[in-house]
Every structure is written in C-alpha cells, then in structure tokens.
C-alpha cells in the first residue's frame, strides 16, 4: 500500500533518495492556457530513463486521481530507485480519441543514501 508521502511535480523536478519505496509522485496537468486537462477515458504513462540510455528504467501507467481535475499519480518502488543518478522522464497521455500528447523535460533525481551508522 502506498505511503501518504506524495511529491507534487509542479516544477518538473523531484529528488528522491535511492532505495526509497512506494513513493507517490502526483501530477496536476494543465494546458498552455493554464486550463485543467480533462483525463476522462485517458491513459497516462510515466517513462523514466538515464540520458542517452537505449532502454527505459521505468515504464508504467499512472493512476488517475481526478479525471476532470487533471490529476494523476505514479508510484515508484525501490526497484525503480535502486541507482543514484539524474533521470529524464515524461508523461505520455493517450486520450480516448486516440490523440497522444507527450509532456517531456521532467527530471527525477535519485540521490545517494547517507551512511546508516550512528555518529559517535
């Protein structure tokens, strides 16, 4: 079950610690005029890869939180966050009409962990 921790990607960039698990990233989608994008009947896919990679690290459907409110969520697991690096990401929206829109230039930074031993 996902945790209550939710990161809202309004800046297009989030930082998560390597190995974290069940991390929700919420997206509020608006168009160029700041109008909410209606996601009724749409499928939103989150994709994430290292720059210049030939394979995706993450390719999964988002959960629609509010179709008429234009909000969706992707949940990342520790297997998605097992390598510290800066990843490029995108949302691909496939509308019920067949129209496909891709939102690019998202950045996910997976930061290395601090040492786990106690100071002393």
VEXDREN-2710 file (C-alpha; in Angstrom, 1 decimal):
% VEXDREN-2710
k/r/px/py/pz
1/UNK/0.0/0.0/0.0
2/UNK/1.5/3.4/-1.0
3/UNK/2.6/5.7/1.8
4/UNK/0.9/9.0/2.4
5/UNK/4.0/10.8/1.2
6/UNK/3.3/12.5/-2.1
7/UNK/5.5/14.6/-4.2
8/UNK/3.7/17.1/-6.4
9/UNK/5.7/17.8/-9.5
10/UNK/4.8/21.4/-10.3
11/UNK/8.4/22.4/-11.1
12/UNK/9.1/19.4/-13.3
13/UNK/11.8/18.1/-11.0
14/UNK/11.7/15.9/-7.9
15/UNK/14.5/14.4/-5.7
16/UNK/14.1/11.0/-4.1
17/UNK/16.6/9.0/-2.0
18/UNK/18.0/5.8/-3.5
19/UNK/16.1/2.7/-2.3
20/UNK/13.0/4.6/-1.1
21/UNK/9.9/2.5/-1.6
22/UNK/6.3/3.2/-2.6
23/UNK/6.9/6.9/-3.4
24/UNK/4.0/8.7/-5.0
25/UNK/4.6/11.5/-7.5
26/UNK/1.4/13.4/-8.3
27/UNK/1.0/15.5/-11.4
28/UNK/-1.6/18.3/-12.0
29/UNK/-1.9/18.6/-15.7
30/UNK/-2.8/21.9/-17.3
31/UNK/-2.6/23.2/-20.9
32/UNK/-0.7/26.3/-22.2
33/UNK/-3.6/28.5/-21.1
34/UNK/-3.5/27.0/-17.5
35/UNK/-6.8/25.2/-18.1
36/UNK/-7.1/21.8/-16.5
37/UNK/-6.5/18.8/-18.9
38/UNK/-9.6/16.5/-18.7
39/UNK/-8.3/12.9/-18.4
40/UNK/-11.6/11.2/-18.7
41/UNK/-11.0/8.0/-20.6
42/UNK/-7.3/8.7/-21.0
43/UNK/-4.3/6.5/-20.2
44/UNK/-1.3/8.3/-18.7
45/UNK/2.0/6.5/-18.9
46/UNK/5.1/7.6/-16.9
47/UNK/8.5/6.8/-18.5
48/UNK/11.9/7.4/-17.0
49/UNK/15.5/6.7/-18.3
50/UNK/19.0/7.8/-18.0
51/UNK/20.1/10.4/-20.6
52/UNK/21.4/8.6/-23.7
53/UNK/20.0/5.2/-22.5
54/UNK/18.7/2.8/-25.0
55/UNK/16.2/1.3/-22.5
56/UNK/13.7/2.7/-20.1
57/UNK/14.3/2.3/-16.4
58/UNK/10.5/2.8/-15.7
59/UNK/7.5/2.4/-18.0
60/UNK/4.2/2.2/-16.1
61/UNK/0.7/3.5/-16.2
62/UNK/-0.3/6.3/-13.8
63/UNK/-3.3/6.1/-11.6
64/UNK/-5.9/8.8/-12.4
65/UNK/-6.7/10.6/-9.2
66/UNK/-9.3/13.0/-10.7
67/UNK/-10.0/12.8/-14.4
68/UNK/-11.9/16.1/-14.5
69/UNK/-9.3/17.7/-12.2
70/UNK/-6.4/16.6/-14.5
71/UNK/-4.5/14.9/-11.7
72/UNK/-2.7/11.5/-11.8
73/UNK/-0.1/9.6/-9.8
74/UNK/2.8/7.3/-10.4
75/UNK/4.1/5.1/-7.6
76/UNK/7.8/4.3/-7.7
77/UNK/9.2/1.3/-5.8
78/UNK/12.7/0.6/-4.5
79/UNK/13.5/-1.4/-7.7
80/UNK/12.8/1.8/-9.7
81/UNK/15.0/3.8/-7.4
82/UNK/18.0/1.4/-7.0
83/UNK/20.6/3.6/-8.8
84/UNK/21.6/7.1/-7.8
85/UNK/21.6/9.3/-10.9
86/UNK/19.6/12.0/-12.7
87/UNK/16.9/10.6/-14.9
88/UNK/14.9/12.2/-17.7
89/UNK/11.2/11.4/-17.5
90/UNK/8.0/12.1/-19.4
91/UNK/4.3/11.6/-19.3
92/UNK/2.5/10.2/-22.3
93/UNK/-1.2/10.9/-22.4
94/UNK/-3.3/8.8/-24.7
95/UNK/-6.8/10.3/-24.9
96/UNK/-9.9/8.3/-25.7
97/UNK/-10.0/9.9/-29.2
98/UNK/-6.6/8.3/-30.0
99/UNK/-4.8/11.7/-29.7
100/UNK/-1.4/11.3/-28.0
101/UNK/0.4/14.1/-26.1
102/UNK/3.8/13.7/-24.5
103/UNK/5.0/16.0/-21.7
104/UNK/8.7/16.0/-21.7
105/UNK/11.5/17.6/-19.7
106/UNK/10.7/16.1/-16.4
107/UNK/13.7/15.3/-14.2
108/UNK/13.9/12.7/-11.4
109/UNK/17.0/12.9/-9.2
110/UNK/17.7/9.8/-7.3
111/UNK/20.1/10.8/-4.6
112/UNK/22.6/8.5/-2.8
113/UNK/21.8/7.5/0.7
114/UNK/23.6/8.8/3.8
115/UNK/25.6/6.3/5.8
116/UNK/23.3/4.3/8.2
117/UNK/25.7/4.1/11.1
118/UNK/25.2/6.3/14.1
119/UNK/27.6/9.2/14.7
120/UNK/29.9/8.7/17.6
END
